[in-house]
Amino acid sequence: TTPSNTSVAVTASVKIKPYSSKTIEEIQSEAAILLNTYIKDICSEWGSMSSWNNVSYSLTIYINKVSGILNSMSDVEVANNVKLNGSTNDIVLSQSATEGTNIASFDSVTLTQIS
């Protein structure tokens, strides 16, 4: 079965630390690299299902982890209103021998600067 793809777009409001010389665009670029890595790491956990029958697995892209990634950035004071594909819900990916694999790919991150 051909894998299906779930594109992941992240949006958030970000307050930049007062001492930072970085622009929101620079922080957004850094966030894109970090979030892309997180999503690739999640998808790399899938195993080969070719020898399994009627077994299914799920992996989750957690909104709290995405928020943690943004809040751990050195130039970010706080990130809030974090959304995945416009929702505050986690994204659950599934894999089964009969239905194939649902793979996530990073699409974009849009950060809005707040004061």
N, C-alpha and C positions, 0 to 999 in steps of 0.2 A: 504494500500500500504506500502511495506517495505521501510523504509528510505534509501536513498542513502548517501554515505559518501564521503566527499571531504577532503583528507589529505592536511594539510597545512605545507609546509616546508619554513622556513625563512632563508635567507642568508643576510649578511651585512658585511661591512668593519667597523672596530671599532678601534678608537685610545683610548688607556687606559690613564687615568690621570697620570701625572708624579709621584705623591706621592703614587699611589696605589701599594700595595704589592701583589695584586691578579694577577693570570695568566689568559690568554685568556680562558683557559679551565674552570676556576672557574667562570668567568664572563658569559661564555656560559651556564653553568649549572644554574646560577641564572636567566639568560634571558629565559631559557626553562621553568622555573617555572612561571615566569611572563606572558609569551606568552600563555602558556597552560591555565592559569587562564583567560586571556582576551578572548580566543576562547571559553572556556566553558561558560563564562558569555554571550557571543553573542548567543550561541545556547540555553541557558536557557531562552531566551526571547520568544522562540516559544510557542504558545498556542496550545490547543487541537483543532484539525480540525474536529473531529468526527461529530459534529452537524452542520457544515458549508457546504454549497453547492456552488460550482463555485466561491469561494473566494480564492485569492492568496495573499501571503505576500512575502516580501523579506527582508533579513538582509544582511548587508555588513561587511566584515572584511576589514577595511580601512588600506591601506599601511601607511598612515600618522600617524595613531594611533600606529601601530607597530613600526614605526620609533620613535615616541614620547616615547614609553615604553623603547626602547633601549637607547635613548638619556637622559632619566631621571634617569638611573642607576647611582648610586653614584660614581662608578669607571670608568665610560665612559666619556671621553672628548667629543667625537663626534662619531656618527654612521651615515654612509652614504651608498650609493649603496644598499639600502634595497630592497629586492625582496621577493615576495610571490610566491612560486612554479615557480621560475625562471623568473617572470614577475614583472614589475613595476605597474601593475594594481591591483585595489581592487578585492576581491573575493566576488561575490554576491551569496548568498544562497537563495533558494526559498522554499516555502511551499504552497501547495494547497490541497484542499479537493479531487481533482481528480487525482493529480500526486504525492501526498505524500510530504515528507520532505527531503530536502537536508541538511544533518548535516555535520558540519566541525569537524575535530579532528586534534589536534596538532600532527605533525609528527616529526619535528626536527628543530633545529636552528644551523646554521653553521656560526660562526664569524671568519673573517680573520683579524688579527691584522695589523694595519698600523701605521706608525710612523710620 
